[in-house]
Amino acid sequence: MSALSRRRILFGGAAVGAGALLTACTSNDPGTDAQVKTNSSGDANAAPGTKVVIGFSAPAADHGWIAAITNNAKAQAAAYSDVELKTVEAGADAAAQRAALATLIAQKPTVIVMLPHDGKELNATGLEAMRAGIPVVNLDRAFPSAAAYRLQIKGDNYGMGLAAGQYIGEQLKAKGVTNPIIGEIPGIDSLELTQERTQGFNTALATFGFKVANRRPAEFTADSGQAAATALLQALPKMDALWNHDDDQGIGVLAAIKQANRSEFFMVGGAGSKAAIDSIAKDDSVLKATVTYSPSMASSAISLARLIGQGKGMSDLVELQVPKEITLASETITKDNASKYEKLGF
């Protein structure tokens, strides 16, 4: 399997099961378009089983990727008659989330699904739950200790960079551009996820003999994206390609590009928002592709947690145990396949 499309599954941990991974559709209303896997009559794991109480905690948000995470989790839980979802407020920071989870652990749910404010800060909480006999599904922001989770499911930040760099390299090569000027607008530079995305991007570009000419970090918001893009456009009077790491901040990036009346380059986004996918399908801006980091992983986490709680294995696997770690591939969305992915947009 190539690095660009890699999907890593490791087996281990306690002798409990998991369920099939899933994708469908999303929005910020958990009752309508959330990414939900419906039960299949041909799958024995879909039949109602022992009741499972799933505790859930994720940072609060009313829009964007984080909001989609919570909405998807709620909608997926509601699809199962044998699941009760107990959500706890994560608060404003890691300390508040720790306190809320301590209360949840005392209630002894069957399984806990947790997207931590910070994986390192909440590692001890994961260990506490596991020691109390409560399996933990660590969602996205990784705990450094494998003993702190039963299952870890996350997106591939390095793979996002690889996918973006591969697409940009292929497009420039097809156009016969040999010495391109490439810009980059990452998210918060101090975050490990941002560093991993940039590392993957640089690695992919290097295979074509290309490199980034200028990069200006934003903060995953539209306002910061606009400010970073304005500075980048001023620094690079001419550009051939641009990778913006995050589609939410990409709203501001596109606004700055439009305001500067620039169109000589093409842009790749990141994460796979509905607005980005729609724009790519319409082909009405410099945005020509985006690389996925889908909040559908929250739906998968709930399905996997349910089967862990019921002691079931994944029906499509030979092994009797659930995977210990699952890293979802980052896929490239273009005009050619946007219709296939439009229901995945958040």
N, C-alpha and C positions, 0 to 999 in steps of 0.2 A: 504494500500500500504506500503511495507516495506521501511525502511530508505535507504536501498541499492539502490533501484530502484525508489526512490521518484521523482515525477514531480509535482511541485507546480504551480497552476494557481489561481490567485486571481482576482476577478472582481471589477471594480469600475472606477471612473474617468468620463470624459465627455461622452456624449451619442453618441459615434462614434464607427465604427466597426473595425474588424480585419479579417485576412485571415487565411487559414489553414497553420499549420506548415509543414515543408518540409525537405526532404533530397534527395540527389542525388549523384553527384560526384564533384571532385575538382582537381585543379592544380593551378599553378601560372600564367596560361594564361587564362584570362577571356573569351576568345573567343572559348575555346575548352572544357576543362573538369571541369569548375567551377560547384559548387553545385547549381543546378537550378531546381526549381519546374516548370514543364510545365503545360499549361492550360488543364483542363479537360472539355470535352464537357458536362459532366453531372453536372458541378458546375456553378450555376448562377453567382457566384462571378468572374468567369474566363472571362466572356464576357467583352469586352471593355466598359469603362464607362467614367465618367468625367475625364478630364486630371488632373493628379497630378504631381506637381513639388516637388521632394524630394531632399532636401539638405543633403549632406553626408560628414562626416568628421571622419577620423581615422588616427592614427599614421602611418607614412610612413615606408615601409619595402619592400625589393625586394625578400624576401624568407620567408619560414616558415609560422607560424600561422597567424601573422598579415597581411602578404601579401595575404594570402588566404581570409581573412576577406574582404579586399577591392575588390579583384577579384570576389568573390562571389556576393558582392553587385552590382557591375557593370553588371555582367552577368544576375542576376535576373531582374534588372531594364530593361535591353535590351530585356528581354523576353516579356515585356508588351508594347503594342502599345500606351497605355494611360499614360505612365510614362516618365517623363523627369528627369534625374538625374543630379544634380549640385554638383560636388565634390569640396571641398576646402582643400587646403593643411593644415595639422595639425601642421606643423613646428616641431621644435626639442623639444619643451616642452609645458607645460600647458599654459604658458603665450602667446606663439605664436598661439596656437590653439584658445584661447579666442579671440585674435584679429581677426583671420580669421572668426570665427563664428559670431562676431559682424557685419562684413560686410555681411555675409550670412543672418543674421536675418533682416538686413535693406532691403534686396531684397525680403523679405516676401515669401519664398517658402510655399507650402501647408503643408508640414511636414518636420521635420529634424530628420535624423538618425545619432546618434553620439556615437562613441566609444572614450571616453575621454582618454587623457594621464593619468589622475588621476581623479577619480570620485569626490573626495572632492574638488579638485581645480577647476573643471568645473561645480560644482553644481549651482553657481550663474548664469552661462550662460544658463543652463537649465531653471532656474527660469525666466530669462529675456525673453527667447523665449516663454515660456508658457504664461507669462503675455502679450506678444504681440499677443497672439491668435494663435501661431504656435505650434501644438502638437509635442512633442519630444519623439522619441523612443530611450531610453537609452540602448545602446548595451554593454553588458558584465560588464564593470567596473562601479559599481553602484554609483549613486548619493545618498548621505545620506538622502536627502529630497524627500519625495514622491511627493511633489508639483512641483518638477523640471522635471517631466516626465509624459507623458500620458501612456506610456507602457515601462516596463523594461523587457528585455529578456537577459538571461545570462546563463552560464554554472554553474554546481554545484561543487564547489571546495571541499567542505566538503564531498559531495557524491563521488568524485574521490577517496579521502582517504578511505572512507568506502569500495568502490568497490575493491581497491587494497588490503586492509587489509583482506577483506573477502576471496578473491581469494588465497592469500598467506596462510591464516589460514587453509582453506580447503585443500589445497595441502599438507601442512606440516602434518595435521592431518591424511590424507589418507596414508602418508608415515610412519606414526607411530613416527614422531619426537615430543618428549614431551618437550624438552628444547632447542628450536632453537636459532641460532644466526642470527639475522635479521639486515640488514643494510638499511640505507635510505639516498638518495641524493635528497634533496629538491632544489627548485630554490632559488631566492633571499629571505633570511630569514626575512627581514624587511617588506615584503609585506603581507598584510592581506590575500591574496589568498593563499600564501604559508602556512601561519599559519593555515588556515582553512583546507587545504589538510592534514597537519600533524595531526591536531586534529581528523579528520575523520579516518585517518590511525591508530592512537593510540587507538581510541574507538573500531574499528573493531578487532584489534589484542587482545585487552583486553578480548573480549568475548571468546577467545580461551585460555586465560591465558598466552598470549605471550606479549613481549614488544621489542622495538628497542634497540639493543646493542650499535650501533654507528651510528651517522648521520653526514654528511659533506655537507654543502650547496654549490651549484654552482650558476650560474647566467644566466641560460637559454641559454647558448651558448655551442658549442661543446668543445671549448678550456677549459672553466671553468668546464665542465662536466668531461673531462679527468683528470684535476688536482684534482678535488674532489674525483673521483673514485680511483685515484692512492693513495691518502692519506687514503681513507677508506680501501682499500685492504691491505695496510701496517698495519693499526690498527687492522684488523681482519684477521689473518692468515687462519682462517677457517670461512666459512659462509654458511648458509642454504638458505637464501632468501634475495633479495634486491628489494626495490622499488625506482626507479628513477622517479621523478615527471614529467619530460618533455622529449618528444622524440627528440626534437632538440638538447638538451644537451646530450641526450642519445647516440648520435653518438660518442661523446668523451668518454662517460662512457664505451661503448662497445670496443672502441679502447684501453682503459686502461686495460680492462679485458683480451683482447687478448694479449696485450703486457706482462701482468703478467702471462699468461698461466694458468688462473684460470677457472675452469669449474665445481667445486663441488656444486655450488648453481644455483638457477634459479632466473630470474629477471622479474619484471613487469615494464612497461613503463607508460607514461602518455600523453594524448592528442589525439593520434591516427594518427601519421604521416604515409605517404605512405611507407616510408622506414621501419618503425617499423612493419607495417602490413605485408609487403612482407616477412620480416625476420621471423615473427611468422609463416606465412603460410609455409615457406620452412623448418622451424624447424632446422635452421643451426647455432644457437648460444644459449647462456644462456637465451636470451629474449623469454619468453614463453607466455606473455600476455601484453596488454596495456589497460588502462582505458580511455574512450573518454572524450574529451572536444572540441567538433567539431566546426570549423569555419563556418559550415553550418548555424549557428545562424544568420549570416549576410544576407543570402538569405531569411531566414524567416522574418528578420526585415524589409526588403524591401517590401515583400508581405504584411506584416501587416501594414506597413506605407501607402501603396497604398490604402488599404481598409479603414484605418482611414481617409485618405483624401477624400474618396468617401462616407463616412458616412455609410459604410456597416458593418454588424456583421459577426461573424464566422459561416459559414453555418452548421457546425456540432454541434453547441451548441444551447441550448434552450434560453439562455440569449440573450438579445438584445444588450448588450454592450460588447466591446472587453475586454479581460483580462487586469488587471492592471499590473500584474507581471507574468512572465513565467520563470520557472527554468527548464532547460533541464536535463534529467537524464544522469548520467555517466554510460556508458555500458562497459562491459568487453569483449575484443576481444581476442580469443584464436585460436589455430590451427583449432579447430572444426568449428568455424564460421567466420574465416578470409575472406573467399571468399565472404561472404555476405557483409562485410564491406570494401572491397578493394577499391571500388569507392568513399568511404568517406575520404580516406587518403589525406592529404594535402602536 
